[in-house]
Amino acid sequence: MTCILVTGSSRGIGAAIREQLEARCVKVIGHSTRGDDEAEIAADFSDPPAPSLLWEEAMRQADGQIDVLVNNAGLFDASDLDRSDIEWLDAWEETLRINLTATAQLSRFAVRHWQETGRSGRIVHVACRAGHRGDSPAHWHYAAAKGGMLALHKTIARAYAGEGIYSFAITPGFTDTAMAGDYLESRGGPGLLADIPLGRVAEPEEIADIATWCALDAPPSMTGATIDANGASYVR
């Protein structure tokens, strides 16, 4: 049975991904920051050893074989420019650690695992439109982290395709999740929809459709691809 590790699977996009993958009869190992659900491994990515501990426990639960890694966990907190230097830097470093460094750590563990076992594997990165077009003045760190995730994804795809290790990325725009809700409200709520030709934000299930397809069905020739899902608010 295919075994997939999904980070940030307790709510929003991650929960939708988990539900759709389980409907495809694969074994899903979930993760959340606090482990509120007994079925999820608790790991706080703001703590540097957490990704390693998560990987070790996931491998134990998977009986030593993980086939797909879905890097979905993320942090979206504003940090205004007029904060104190130390507050601004702390927010920057925490956002990059959770959104980018933890992703890199888990991706490294996955690549090495597949190299050691000689098996094919896939990584699906849930990035963001902000990685292409930037974000608000209070979200430099978030946009930088998501841009870094896209660069990481492309590097993995180019480096390891010949070994049967494939990388895919998804760049949602605004999605109807708890994480995005406060931001939507702070940016004018319904007024923000004027920037989205589709006229609405994405549903978590729409992003999960793409992630599930990348994890299980996308052809190997698509490795390195980034799939946009932003209602045409950013086209390239």
Secondary structure, 3 states (H helix, E strand, C coil): CCEEEECCCCCHHHHHHHHHHHHCCCEEEEEECCCCCCCEEECCCCCCCHHHHHHHHHHHHCCCCCCEEEECCCCCCCCCCCCCHHHHHHHHHHHHHHHHHHHHHHHHHHHHHHHHHCCCEEEEEECCCHHHHCCCCCCHHHHHHHHHHHHHHHHHHHHHHHHCEEEEEEEECCECCHHHHHHHHHCCHHHHHHHCCCCCCECHHHHHHHHHHHHHCCCHHHCCCEEEECCCCCCC
